[in-house]
């Protein structure tokens, strides 16, 4: 008669495969969370940059006397394109077709003899169709000095 003595000290191949599958699932889940966080951080950074660019334009325009903003009963529109390069900005009057660019449109409208409206719109998130799905709009009204 033979005595079958089973060795229970190691893992079977099935147990090892199940453990590897569980480990792979956990790693993929964690990495997915990191990539979603990176996307959210990038969107927030783009929005903050758009707000900064709009505020910078408004501050720049408010330094001028109101009589120099635009002639009475006219609307002036200016568009420029900006790419953020670290702590600096690269400006252009031409569309650079860069996914990281911002399109800033400034509209100054002197609709009455007494009031001018300054509107700055910064669009961002250039997609493959050439449209900007996100925008920030800041505006102010200013009395005209005579």
C-alpha positions as CSV (number, residue, x, y, z in Angstrom):
1,X,0.0,0.0,0.0
2,X,1.3,3.4,-0.9
3,X,1.0,6.4,1.3
4,X,0.1,9.6,-0.5
5,X,1.5,12.5,1.4
6,X,0.3,15.8,0.0
7,X,2.5,18.9,0.2
8,X,0.5,21.9,1.3
9,X,3.4,24.4,1.6
10,X,3.2,26.2,-1.8
11,X,0.7,28.0,-4.0
12,X,-0.9,26.2,-6.9
13,X,-0.8,27.8,-10.3
14,X,-4.5,28.7,-10.1
15,X,-4.0,30.5,-6.7
16,X,-1.1,32.4,-8.2
17,X,-3.1,33.5,-11.2
18,X,-6.0,34.7,-9.1
19,X,-3.6,36.7,-6.8
20,X,-2.1,38.3,-9.9
21,X,-5.5,39.2,-11.4
22,X,-6.5,40.8,-8.1
23,X,-3.3,42.7,-7.9
24,X,-3.6,43.9,-11.5
25,X,-7.2,45.1,-10.9
26,X,-6.0,47.1,-7.8
27,X,-3.1,48.7,-9.8
28,X,-5.3,49.6,-12.7
29,X,-7.9,51.2,-10.4
30,X,-5.3,53.3,-8.6
31,X,-3.7,54.4,-11.9
32,X,-7.1,55.4,-13.3
33,X,-7.7,57.6,-10.3
34,X,-4.3,59.3,-10.8
35,X,-5.1,60.0,-14.5
36,X,-8.5,61.4,-13.6
37,X,-6.9,63.7,-11.0
38,X,-4.4,64.9,-13.6
39,X,-7.2,65.8,-16.0
40,X,-9.1,67.7,-13.3
41,X,-5.9,69.6,-12.2
42,X,-5.2,70.5,-15.9
43,X,-8.7,71.9,-16.4
44,X,-8.5,73.9,-13.2
45,X,-5.1,75.3,-14.2
46,X,-6.5,76.3,-17.6
47,X,-9.5,78.0,-16.0
48,X,-7.3,79.9,-13.6
49,X,-5.0,81.0,-16.5
50,X,-8.0,82.2,-18.5
51,X,-9.3,84.3,-15.6
52,X,-5.8,85.7,-15.1
53,X,-5.5,86.6,-18.8
54,X,-8.9,88.3,-18.7
55,X,-8.1,90.3,-15.6
56,X,-4.7,91.4,-17.0
57,X,-6.5,92.8,-20.1
58,X,-9.1,94.6,-18.1
59,X,-6.4,96.1,-15.8
60,X,-4.4,97.2,-18.9
61,X,-7.4,98.9,-20.4
62,X,-8.5,100.6,-17.2
63,X,-5.1,102.5,-17.0
64,X,-6.1,104.5,-20.1
65,X,-8.3,107.6,-19.8
66,X,-11.8,106.7,-20.9
67,X,-11.7,109.1,-23.8
68,X,-8.9,107.0,-25.3
69,X,-10.7,103.6,-25.2
70,X,-12.8,104.0,-28.3
71,X,-14.6,106.7,-30.3
72,X,-18.2,107.4,-29.3
73,X,-20.9,105.2,-30.9
74,X,-18.3,102.6,-32.0
75,X,-17.3,99.1,-31.1
76,X,-13.7,97.9,-31.3
77,X,-12.9,94.2,-31.2
78,X,-9.4,92.8,-30.8
79,X,-8.5,89.1,-30.7
80,X,-5.1,87.6,-29.7
81,X,-3.9,84.1,-29.1
82,X,-1.8,83.2,-26.0
83,X,0.1,80.1,-25.0
84,X,1.3,79.7,-21.4
85,X,4.9,78.7,-21.3
86,X,5.7,78.1,-17.6
87,X,5.7,81.5,-15.9
88,X,5.5,83.5,-19.1
89,X,3.1,83.9,-22.0
90,X,3.7,83.8,-25.7
91,X,1.4,86.2,-27.6
92,X,0.4,86.2,-31.3
93,X,-2.2,87.9,-33.5
94,X,-2.4,84.7,-35.5
95,X,-4.1,81.4,-34.6
96,X,-1.3,79.0,-33.7
97,X,-3.6,75.9,-33.6
98,X,-2.1,74.7,-30.4
99,X,-4.3,72.7,-28.0
100,X,-2.8,74.7,-25.1
101,X,-3.6,78.1,-26.5
102,X,-6.1,80.6,-25.3
103,X,-8.1,82.9,-27.5
104,X,-8.7,86.3,-25.9
105,X,-11.3,88.7,-27.5
106,X,-11.6,92.2,-26.2
107,X,-14.7,94.3,-27.1
108,X,-14.9,98.0,-26.2
109,X,-18.3,99.5,-27.0
110,X,-19.1,103.2,-26.5
111,X,-22.8,103.0,-26.9
112,X,-23.8,106.3,-25.4
113,X,-22.1,109.6,-24.7
114,X,-21.8,108.7,-21.1
115,X,-21.0,105.0,-20.9
116,X,-18.4,102.5,-22.3
117,X,-18.6,98.7,-21.9
118,X,-15.4,96.7,-21.8
119,X,-15.8,92.9,-22.3
120,X,-12.9,90.4,-22.3
121,X,-13.7,86.8,-23.3
122,X,-11.0,84.2,-22.9
123,X,-11.7,80.8,-24.6
124,X,-9.7,77.7,-24.0
125,X,-9.6,73.9,-24.5
126,X,-9.2,74.0,-28.3
127,X,-10.5,70.7,-29.6
128,X,-9.9,68.8,-32.8
129,X,-12.8,70.5,-34.5
130,X,-11.2,73.9,-34.0
131,X,-13.7,75.1,-31.3
132,X,-13.2,76.2,-27.8
133,X,-15.7,74.5,-25.4
134,X,-14.7,76.6,-22.3
135,X,-14.8,80.3,-21.8
136,X,-14.4,83.0,-19.2
137,X,-16.1,86.4,-19.7
138,X,-15.3,89.5,-17.6
139,X,-16.9,92.9,-18.3
140,X,-17.1,96.3,-16.7
141,X,-18.9,99.5,-17.6
142,X,-17.2,102.8,-17.3
143,X,-18.3,106.4,-17.5
144,X,-16.8,108.6,-20.1
145,X,-15.0,111.7,-19.1
146,X,-15.7,114.8,-21.1
